[in-house]
Amino acid sequence: MANGGGGGGSSGGGGGGGGGSSLRMSSNIHANHLSLDASSSSSSSSSSSSSSSSSVHEPKMDALIIPVTMEVPCDSRGQRMWWAFLASSMVTFFGGLFIILLWRTLKYLWTVCCHCGGKTKEAQKINNGSSQADGTLKPVDEKEETVAAEVGWMTSVKDWAGVMISAQTLTGRVLVVLVFALSIGALVIYFIDSSNPIESCQNFYKDFTLQIDMAFNVFFLLYFGLRFIAANDKLWFWLEVNSVVDFFTVPPVFVSVYLNRSWLGLRFLRALRLIQFSEILQFLNILKTSNSIKLVNLLSIFISTWLTAAGFIHLVENSGDPWENFQNNQALTYWECVYLLMVTMSTVGYGDVYAKTTLGRLFMVFFILGGLAMFASYVPEIIELIGNRKKYGGSYSAVSGRKHIVVCGHITLESVSNFLKDFLHKDRDDVNVEIVFLHNISPNLELEALFKRHFTQVEFYQGSVLNPHDLARVKIESADACLILANKYCADPDAEDASNIMRVISIKNYHPKIRIITQMLQYHNKAHLLNIPSWNWKEGDDAICLAELKLGFIAQSCLAQGLSTMLANLFSMRSFIKIEEDTWQKYYLEGVSNEMYTEYLSSAFVGLSFPTVCELCFVKLKLLMIAIEYKSANRESRILINPGNHLKIQEGTLGFFIASDAKEVKRAFFYCKACHDDITDPKRIKKCGCKRLIYFEDEQPSTLSPKKKQRNGGMRNSPSSSPKLMRHDPLLIPGNDQIDNMDSNVKKYDSTGMFHWCAPKAIEKVILTRSEAAMTVLSGHVVVCIFGDVSSALIGLRNLVMPLRASNFHYHELKHIVFVGSIEYLKREWETLHNFPKVSILPGTPLSRADLRAVNINLCDMCVILSANQNNIDDTSLQDKECILASLNIKSMQFDDSIGVLQANSQGFTPPGMDRSSPDNSPVHGMLRQPSITTGVNIPIITELAKPGKLPLVSVNQEKNSGTHILMITELVNDTNVQFLDQDDDDDPDTELYLTQPFACGTAFAVSVLDSLMSATYFNDNILTLIRTLVTGGATPELEALIAEENALRGGYSTPQTLANRDRCRVAQLALLDGPFADLGDGGCYGDLFCKALKTYNMLCFGIYRLRDAHLSTPSQCTKRYVITNPPYEFELVPTDLIFCLMQFDHNAGQSRASLSHSSHSSQSSSKKSSSVHSIPSTANRPNRPKSRESRDKQNATRMNRMGQAEKKWFTDEPDNAYPRNIQIKPMSTHMANQINQYKSTSSLIPPIREVEDEC
């Protein structure tokens, strides 16, 4: 012991002197008999076989001096100091534990004594009385104040220490993270030192790793002090794992500095600090989910236990057993011990590495029990957590120079495939946008395969937009827009809308400036979006209401059949499919390849009228322009559809074009009169170097692409720049009929002037019984067959009625609407319908032929079949069963086209929903007639009433007419069910909807076609504004805000401003069989028709509705028609064609009638016109009829002449050789289909236009 101490002192002194001292050894100690450490690899080449063979004699210590080097082991004299390092740790641990227990014992005894003394003093106070008590209480109070002051000081220090080590403050987080990092650093130093002998002499001043380890442990000691001060229970703190680690790692470092020795010892316990790894990551806000926290906890416990046990095996195996004088040691590296522990835990036990020492084997016995249990429980759970870890749980990394959008909501294979097919279509020439899908459910295999096919532009992340963390993962703040898809087939549309509104709220709450385009199912739910403060349609936020657009498309088909198909094809991106055979599919697909685009007009068009520019674009550039964005003097943007010849093109005007490619539309921007005037090939129209064009580009930097303009925020940056559809400026409209039509006492229109309006009516007043409907001669009306009950979701019939009651129709042009369906369901819808005129209800079922015959379905202009029960069935193939059955039921019906012999009643019957006092609702005495221009195949009814006492025979034709002639449009939910509508077509069940015959003919409509509006709206939100205006009859954001407040239209008095709103375009169908265009109907060119209609009548033609077999050389009896969109100039016309056109509002069509309708209620003041309800006149008026018959005929002839003269005066551009205005009324056979006159906007110019319809 003395030698060891002296040696240690000598070495210490030598170390202090810079290593120049020597160690005195006995002269009889031979170099070959040196005892080496079991793990020493740097000993002398001639080592002794045993330390016992050499003896140490203290008197001879000065005989030999050996310099201390790293190669000479510290136990070369047989002395080892491991016990000194271990003793320092044990003394620290047990000494501190003893002090804590002693303090607690003394404190307990002091508390007990004080408690007893307190009771004695209290008894004395009671015995001595109150006078003595006052004297004794004073020193006690002073003592309590002193104790309170001391406690307060200690509490402050304790709180300060707690704040320093807690992770609630920045300082605390930095300190905790730093301690953990230094612990890992100390563990790394242990890994490095493990390759050295267990115990060796190392000079502190030269050993760099020992210096670093010393610095780390000084910091650990300070941190230990802070933890000790902040601990509430010092005893439990002393027994904590982290405290035990400090006891067995910190003191030995100071001992090693003192002894200039290094003992590897228990430094491996630093691996236990890894258990706190999950806490550190939580402090840094890296781990947030329970699964991730649990996974890191399991991994850290498993790894720390594994490394710690390996360190213990490494220590005992390299040292040997103390009772064996350390002779049974073996040289094992630390990583071999790690391997041994893993093999042992996994129960494999190869046996290539094993423990030889008794301590090692004893440890392995107990470790196998715990390690095996830990391995068997932790490893499977870790694998399960890793396997269940979200595959799509990462974060989006934005690509420089590339935008991205976030798509969320209803993410399925169908919705995603439809969206991607349209969004990434090749016709879009500048799609440099990455699509990020965010959904809380991982995709199935099919959807995952779809994402992989588009991996260059599509990414998927699992999460919810309701979680701000997930919004941050997809970088919503830097996204160009967020698109929300709705589940169109859900059973509860209101709940689906509520979910999407919550998504909008969450996204807007996270980033108010983000542009959102969302799908909504119900029209009335759009009002909730207005409650979101940051929702701003002027900044590009849009809500695509599927019910509003779906019913709007169907309503437009009631006015011009096939229009729904044409419009749906226009905003859908579809490639051109070339067919060589001369079939109807060839011409239909040529039109399908057209889409709607926007582009700025060249400065060469500035100052020209809209018809002139439109004609030039069609003839020269092969483009069809249908509308422009017009900026008024106050820079307010308005979208004008076919505004007429009074409007001149301004600089920087945005045009709306129908073309097959975005590149074609650029011709309108590049066109230069000086350079391209003599070019006949439009493909040669390229950008030229004219100064005017360059100036225009400089002035309009965002005009390179209208889609870029939209996505760069070019229009949305200005608060008033978002375009809205407006009517023409009333000051530009010729005539004073607006003033004449104003009546301060009558409310004929709603407060905005966009729709016809009437006072609210009770539903009982519009209900027809079957007998009443049978007595009513209904013709030219619209029959709406609706399936629904008291529990069905509302489909919003107001969206179907509003386009049919648009104010750009005159009152006498409105088609009467008859609903056939459950009265319980219609009562729920009636609140939104009671302000519209000419509406009746027949309680019943659309599957009842008696109900259908009662409403004269064979004489209607259109039959609409809807169902509110479609989404309540799980089997998708059965969702449309009611609509399909109703459609087939109607087609199989047979009708006799004669009305029959009707016995005149004593009282005429006016159907509910119509004002009997209004002359427009009264039949012309002695004559009922249909309009001169109509669409459809219903047969006009011309009735000559007989004298009193005779039975009036109202006969048109005695031939049988099949229900296949009835024009109808059927709503479908499942696209594949379209194959059941036409039994005689040859459509394949797997054919896409737009390629099927019912869709091409306009007899079927599915809501799935509206999916394309999401991408179309993103690239240009003006497209949605234009589509909504065309199909809704003129709905505006202001009107939606009004409906949101009152849930109904509000009547308003006619003013010049509201009447001016009537002056807007509408879609019409014109026949070529008769009229001013008859000469072009037989072999003429479509381009000639286009130019003539545009120049003469300001009518803009944009498509053809042609008989399916018109291309055949042999006659065909089929009456099915299909849609041809934007045919080329040289396209040949046939007489049976119907032309889609945009007509101007006709101020004269209702001028004379307006004056008549407000004069008297005389039966002579009205001539029945348009789709109407015809009644049998009362016999009470018959005696007066013969006396006034002649005078009435004269008055009617005079009125007709006056109307013709007035019309000649209004329109100065009417040709002198125009057709006479006399309306010929004559019987028509079934081969002469209904007149095409639902649109009377050119009735002053165009005589009765009729169409020949072949009979199937």
C-alpha positions, 0 to 999 in steps of 0.5 A, spaced: 500 500 500 505 504 501 509 502 495 502 504 491 501 510 494 509 512 493 508 510 486 502 514 485 505 520 488 512 519 484 508 519 478 503 524 480 509 529 481 513 526 475 506 528 471 506 535 475 514 536 473 512 535 465 514 527 465 521 528 467 521 524 473 522 516 474 520 510 477 525 507 482 524 499 481 528 493 484 534 491 481 532 483 481 525 485 477 527 482 470 523 485 464 521 478 462 517 477 468 513 483 468 505 482 469 501 485 464 494 487 464 489 482 460 487 488 455 494 491 454 497 490 447 502 495 448 507 492 453 514 489 452 515 484 448 518 479 453 513 479 459 513 475 465 508 469 465 506 471 472 506 477 477 508 472 483 514 470 480 517 477 481 518 480 488 518 487 490 523 489 495 522 496 498 529 497 500 531 496 493 526 501 490 531 506 488 536 501 485 532 502 478 529 508 475 524 507 469 521 512 465 513 512 465 511 512 458 504 510 454 507 503 453 509 501 460 502 499 464 500 502 470 500 495 473 507 493 471 509 492 479 503 488 480 499 494 483 492 496 480 488 502 482 481 500 480 478 500 487 480 507 488 476 509 482 470 505 484 471 507 491 470 514 489 463 513 486 461 508 492 463 514 497 459 519 493 453 515 493 452 512 500 455 518 503 450 523 500 445 517 501 447 517 509 447 525 509 440 525 506 437 520 511 440 523 517 437 530 515 430 527 514 431 523 521 433 530 524 428 534 521 423 529 523 425 529 530 425 536 530 418 536 527 416 531 533 419 535 538 416 542 536 409 539 535 410 537 543 413 543 545 407 547 541 402 543 545 405 544 552 406 552 550 398 552 548 396 549 555 400 554 559 397 559 555 390 557 557 392 556 564 396 563 565 390 567 562 390 572 556 395 577 560 400 572 560 399 569 553 400 576 550 407 576 552 408 569 550 406 570 543 410 576 541 417 572 540 413 566 537 411 571 531 418 574 530 420 567 530 415 565 524 417 571 520 424 569 520 422 562 518 418 565 513 423 569 510 428 563 510 423 559 506 421 564 501 429 565 500 430 557 499 423 557 495 426 563 490 433 559 489 429 552 488 424 556 483 430 559 479 433 552 479 427 549 476 426 554 471 434 553 469 433 545 468 426 545 465 424 545 458 419 551 458 423 556 457 429 557 451 434 557 457 432 551 459 431 547 453 438 549 451 441 547 457 437 540 457 439 539 449 446 541 451 447 536 457 444 530 452 449 532 447 455 532 452 452 525 455 453 523 448 459 526 447 462 522 453 459 516 450 463 517 444 469 518 448 468 511 452 467 508 445 474 511 443 478 509 449 475 502 449 480 500 445 485 501 450 487 497 456 482 497 462 487 501 466 493 505 464 497 511 466 495 517 462 498 524 462 492 529 463 496 534 460 497 530 454 491 526 453 486 530 449 480 525 450 481 526 458 481 533 457 475 533 453 472 528 458 474 532 464 470 538 461 464 534 460 464 532 467 465 539 470 459 541 466 455 535 468 457 536 476 454 543 475 448 541 472 447 535 477 447 541 483 442 545 479 437 538 479 439 537 486 436 544 488 430 544 484 428 537 486 422 536 491 424 530 494 432 529 495 431 522 496 428 520 490 432 524 486 439 521 489 436 514 487 434 516 480 438 513 474 441 520 471 443 521 478 446 514 479 450 515 472 453 521 475 455 518 481 459 512 477 462 517 471 463 524 474 468 522 481 472 517 477 474 523 472 477 527 478 481 521 481 484 519 474 487 526 474 489 526 481 492 519 480 494 520 472 491 514 471 485 512 467 480 506 468 475 505 463 470 502 469 463 504 469 463 510 464 459 505 459 453 508 464 453 514 460 449 510 454 443 510 459 442 517 457 439 515 451 433 514 454 431 521 454 432 522 447 424 522 446 424 527 451 429 531 448 425 531 441 419 533 444 422 539 447 425 541 440 418 540 437 420 534 433 416 529 435 408 530 436 404 524 434 403 518 440 406 513 435 413 517 433 414 518 441 412 511 443 417 508 437 423 513 439 422 511 447 422 503 445 428 504 441 432 508 446 430 504 452 432 498 447 439 501 445 441 504 451 440 497 455 444 493 450 450 498 450 450 498 457 450 491 458 455 490 453 459 495 457 459 491 463 461 485 459 467 488 456 469 491 463 469 484 467 471 480 461 477 484 460 479 485 467 478 478 470 475 476 477 478 479 483 478 473 487 482 469 481 487 475 482 484 477 475 488 471 471 482 469 468 481 475 463 480 475 456 481 480 451 474 482 448 473 489 444 467 493 446 463 491 439 464 484 440 461 484 447 455 488 443 455 482 438 455 477 444 449 481 447 445 481 441 446 474 440 444 472 447 438 476 447 435 473 440 436 466 443 441 464 437 447 463 441 452 461 436 458 460 441 463 464 437 464 469 443 462 467 450 463 469 457 469 466 461 469 470 467 465 468 473 462 475 474 460 475 466 457 469 466 453 471 472 451 477 469 449 473 463 444 469 467 440 474 469 441 478 463 438 473 459 432 473 463 431 480 462 434 481 455 430 476 452 423 478 455 425 485 452 427 483 446 421 479 445 416 484 447 420 491 444 422 488 437 415 486 435 412 492 437 418 497 434 417 493 427 409 494 428 410 501 429 415 502 423 410 498 419 404 502 421 408 509 420 405 513 415 408 512 408 406 519 406 407 522 412 413 527 410 413 534 408 412 537 401 419 541 398 417 546 394 421 546 387 424 553 385 420 556 379 414 551 380 408 552 383 404 547 387 396 547 388 393 543 394 387 538 393 383 535 398 376 533 400 373 527 397 380 523 394 378 517 391 380 513 384 374 516 380 375 523 383 382 524 382 383 520 375 377 525 372 381 531 375 388 529 373 385 527 366 383 534 365 388 538 369 394 535 366 391 535 359 396 536 353 392 541 350 394 546 356 400 548 354 403 551 360 401 547 366 408 548 370 404 546 376 405 540 381 399 537 384 399 535 392 394 531 394 392 531 402 387 526 405 387 523 412 386 516 409 392 512 405 391 511 398 389 504 395 393 500 390 389 503 384 390 510 387 397 509 389 398 506 382 395 512 379 400 517 383 406 513 381 404 514 373 404 521 374 410 522 379 413 527 376 407 532 377 403 529 383 405 528 390 400 525 396 401 526 403 397 523 409 393 528 413 387 533 414 386 540 412 383 541 419 390 540 422 395 546 422 401 541 422 398 538 416 397 544 412 404 546 414 407 540 411 404 541 404 406 548 405 399 551 404 402 558 405 406 558 399 401 554 394 398 557 388 391 555 390 387 550 394 382 545 391 376 542 395 373 536 392 366 534 394 363 527 394 357 527 389 354 521 391 354 522 398 347 520 402 347 527 406 349 533 401 348 538 407 353 534 411 358 533 405 357 541 404 358 542 412 365 538 411 367 542 406 365 549 409 369 547 415 375 545 411 375 552 408 374 555 415 381 551 417 385 553 411 383 560 411 384 561 418 391 558 417 392 562 411 387 568 409 390 570 403 390 563 400 385 562 393 380 556 395 376 553 389 371 548 392 365 544 390 358 545 393 353 540 393 347 544 395 345 551 393 343 554 399 349 552 403 353 557 399 351 562 403 355 559 409 361 561 405 359 568 405 360 568 413 367 567 413 371 573 413 377 572 409 372 569 403 373 574 397 370 572 390 374 578 388 380 575 390 379 568 386 375 564 391 370 560 388 364 555 390 362 551 384 355 549 386 354 542 383 346 542 384 346 549 381 350 548 375 347 541 374 340 544 374 342 550 370 344 545 364 338 541 364 334 548 364 338 550 358 336 544 355 329 545 356 330 552 352 335 549 347 336 541 347 343 539 346 346 545 350 347 542 356 352 537 352 355 542 348 357 547 354 359 540 358 364 539 352 366 546 352 369 546 359 372 539 359 379 538 356 378 532 350 383 530 345 381 530 338 379 523 335 379 522 328 374 518 324 375 516 317 368 514 316 362 518 314 358 517 321 355 522 326 361 520 331 366 524 326 362 530 326 360 530 333 368 528 336 370 534 331 366 539 336 368 535 342 375 537 341 373 544 342 374 548 349 373 555 352 380 559 352 381 566 354 386 571 350 387 578 350 386 581 343 391 585 339 391 592 338 389 591 331 382 590 333 381 597 337 376 601 335 372 596 331 365 593 333 364 586 337 361 583 331 366 586 326 372 583 330 368 576 331 367 575 324 374 577 323 376 572 328 372 566 325 373 568 318 381 570 318 383 567 324 379 560 325 377 562 332 370 563 335 369 569 340 363 569 344 364 574 349 369 579 352 371 582 358 370 590 358 372 595 363 368 601 364 371 608 365 371 606 373 376 600 371 370 595 373 371 589 369 365 586 366 364 580 362 359 581 356 356 576 352 355 578 344 354 585 346 352 587 339 355 592 334 354 598 339 360 596 343 367 598 341 373 594 342 378 597 347 386 596 348 387 590 352 380 587 352 380 580 354 376 575 349 373 569 350 374 564 345 372 557 343 378 553 339 381 546 339 388 548 342 391 554 346 396 555 341 390 557 336 387 562 341 394 566 341 393 568 334 388 573 336 393 576 340 399 576 335 394 578 329 397 585 326 393 588 320 399 590 317 403 584 317 397 578 316 392 582 312 394 578 306 395 571 309 390 566 308 393 560 312 391 562 320 397 557 322 402 563 319 400 568 324 405 569 328 408 574 333 411 580 328 415 586 330 411 591 329 411 597 334 404 597 336 404 590 338 411 591 342 407 597 345 401 593 347 406 587 350 410 593 354 403 596 357 400 589 358 406 585 361 401 579 364 398 578 357 402 573 355 397 568 357 390 569 360 391 562 365 398 565 367 394 572 368 390 568 373 395 564 377 399 570 377 394 574 381 394 579 375 386 580 376 385 579 383 390 584 386 385 589 384 379 589 389 374 591 384 378 587 378 374 581 378 369 581 373 362 580 373 357 579 368 353 585 366 348 587 361 349 593 356 349 600 358 342 602 358 344 609 355 347 605 349 340 601 348 335 605 343 328 606 344 324 608 350 320 602 352 324 601 358 320 607 361 314 605 358 314 598 361 315 602 368 309 601 373 310 603 380 304 599 382 306 593 379 312 588 381 314 584 375 321 582 376 325 581 382 329 587 386 335 585 381 331 585 375 334 579 373 328 574 374 320 574 373 317 575 379 310 574 382 307 575 389 308 569 394 303 563 392 300 558 397 302 551 394 294 549 394 293 554 389 297 551 384 296 544 385 292 541 379 288 534 380 288 529 375 281 531 372 283 538 372 289 537 369 286 533 363 281 538 362 286 543 361 290 544 354 297 544 356 302 545 350 309 548 349 310 547 357 316 543 361 314 537 365 318 536 371 318 529 373 321 528 380 322 522 385 322 524 392 319 523 399 319 527 405 325 524 407 329 525 401 335 530 400 332 537 397 335 538 390 334 545 389 328 546 384 329 553 384 336 552 380 331 549 375 326 554 375 330 560 375 333 560 368 326 558 365 324 565 369 330 569 366 328 577 365 331 577 358 324 573 356 318 576 355 312 574 360 308 571 354 315 567 352 315 563 359 314 556 358 309 553 363 312 549 368 308 543 371 311 538 377 309 531 377 311 528 383 310 527 391 306 533 394 310 531 401 317 533 397 314 538 393 312 542 399 319 542 402 321 545 396 315 550 395 318 555 399 324 557 394 319 556 388 313 560 390 315 567 387 315 564 380 310 565 375 307 560 371 308 554 376 303 548 377 304 541 381 300 535 379 301 530 385 302 523 383 308 519 380 312 520 374 311 512 373 303 513 372 301 514 365 295 517 367 298 522 371 303 523 364 297 523 360 293 528 364 299 533 363 299 532 356 306 530 356 306 528 348 305 536 347 310 538 352 317 542 349 321 538 354 320 533 359 325 533 365 326 527 369 330 528 376 330 524 382 332 526 390 333 518 392 339 517 388 344 517 393 340 513 398 342 506 395 349 503 396 349 499 389 351 504 384 348 500 378 341 501 382 342 509 383 338 511 377 333 506 377 327 510 378 329 515 372 331 510 367 324 506 369 321 513 368 324 514 361 323 508 358 316 508 361 315 515 357 318 512 350 313 506 350 307 510 351 303 511 345 299 518 344 293 520 339 295 527 337 287 529 337 285 533 343 278 529 342 271 532 342 271 536 348 264 539 351 265 546 353 263 547 360 259 552 363 265 555 367 272 556 363 278 553 367 284 557 369 290 552 371 293 554 378 299 558 378 296 563 373 293 569 374 286 569 370 286 576 370 292 577 366 291 578 359 297 574 357 294 568 361 287 568 357 286 564 351 284 568 344 277 568 344 275 563 338 283 561 337 288 558 341 295 558 337 302 557 339 308 561 338 311 562 331 318 560 333 320 554 337 324 548 339 322 541 340 317 536 336 311 538 340 305 539 335 302 546 335 295 546 337 290 551 333 283 551 335 277 554 332 272 554 337 264 553 335 258 557 336 254 556 343 251 549 343 255 545 339 261 541 341 268 544 339 272 539 335 279 541 336 283 536 331 290 536 329 292 530 327 289 523 327 296 519 327 299 515 332 305 518 335 310 514 340 313 517 346 320 516 343 318 523 339 318 526 346 324 531 348 326 529 354 333 529 358 334 524 364 339 526 370 344 520 371 348 519 377 352 513 375 355 514 368 355 507 366 347 507 367 347 511 360 347 504 356 340 503 359 336 509 356 337 507 349 335 500 347 337 501 340 344 504 340 350 500 340 354 504 345 359 499 349 358 499 357 365 501 358 364 507 353 366 514 356 360 518 358 361 523 352 362 518 347 355 515 348 349 517 344 344 519 349 349 524 352 351 526 345 344 527 343 343 531 349 338 526 352 342 524 358 346 529 363 351 526 369 353 530 374 360 527 373 361 532 367 362 538 372 368 535 375 372 539 369 370 545 372 375 545 378 381 545 373 378 550 368 376 555 374 383 554 377 386 556 370 381 562 369 376 563 373 372 568 368 370 561 365 366 559 371 363 566 371 361 565 364 358 558 364 354 560 370 351 566 367 349 562 361 346 556 365 343 560 371 340 566 367 344 571 370 345 569 377 350 574 380 354 574 387 350 580 389 343 576 388 347 570 392 348 575 398 340 577 397 338 570 397 343 568 403 339 573 407 332 572 405 332 565 402 327 567 397 327 572 391 325 579 393 320 583 388 322 590 386 319 596 382 321 597 375 326 602 374 331 604 368 336 600 372 333 594 373 329 594 366 336 595 363 338 588 366 334 585 362 338 587 356 342 581 356 344 575 351 340 568 351 341 562 347 336 560 342 335 555 336 334 557 329 331 552 324 333 552 317 327 549 314 324 556 313 325 563 314 331 568 312 336 563 313 332 558 308 336 559 302 343 557 306 339 550 309 340 546 303 347 545 301 349 552 304 356 553 308 356 554 315 360 560 315 356 564 310 350 563 315 355 565 321 356 572 317 349 573 315 346 572 322 352 576 325 351 582 320 344 582 319 341 580 326 347 581 331 346 573 332 352 569 334 352 562 331 356 557 335 353 550 333 349 545 330 343 540 332 343 535 327 339 529 325 343 523 327 342 520 320 342 527 316 349 524 313 345 518 310 343 519 302 337 514 304 331 517 308 331 515 315 325 516 320 330 517 326 329 523 329 335 523 334 339 529 334 346 530 336 351 536 337 356 539 333 360 545 336 363 550 332 363 547 325 368 550 320 367 555 315 366 550 309 361 546 313 355 544 309 348 545 312 342 541 311 335 543 311 333 540 318 339 543 322 337 547 328 342 552 329 345 554 336 346 562 337 346 567 342 341 572 341 340 579 343 334 581 347 328 584 343 325 590 346 320 590 341 317 583 342 314 584 348 312 592 347 305 591 344 304 586 349 306 590 355 301 595 354 296 591 353 297 587 359 296 593 363 290 596 360 284 592 361 282 585 362 278 584 356 278 578 352 280 582 346 286 585 349 291 578 349 293 573 343 296 567 347 303 566 345 309 561 347 309 555 351 302 556 355 296 553 358 290 553 354 283 553 357 276 551 354 273 558 354 267 559 359 260 558 355 258 565 359 262 569 354 259 565 348 253 569 346 257 576 346 262 572 341 258 572 335 257 580 335 264 582 336 268 576 332 268 581 326 271 587 330 276 583 333 279 580 327 279 587 324 283 589 331 287 583 331 289 585 323 290 592 325 295 591 331 299 586 327 300 591 322 302 596 327 307 592 330 310 591 323 311 598 322 313 599 329 318 594 328 321 597 322 322 604 325 326 601 331 331 597 327 334 601 321 338 596 319 332 591 317 333 590 310 327 592 305 325 586 303 324 583 309 319 577 310 312 580 311 310 580 319 303 577 317 303 570 322 299 565 318 295 560 322 294 553 319 293 546 321 300 542 321 301 535 320 306 530 325 311 531 320 311 538 321 314 539 328 313 544 333 315 551 331 322 554 333 320 560 337 322 560 345 326 565 343 323 571 340 329 576 340 329 576 333 321 575 332 321 582 329 326 580 323 325 573 322 318 570 320 315 563 323 321 558 322 319 551 322 322 545 322 321 538 319 322 532 323 322 525 321 318 520 324 321 514 327 
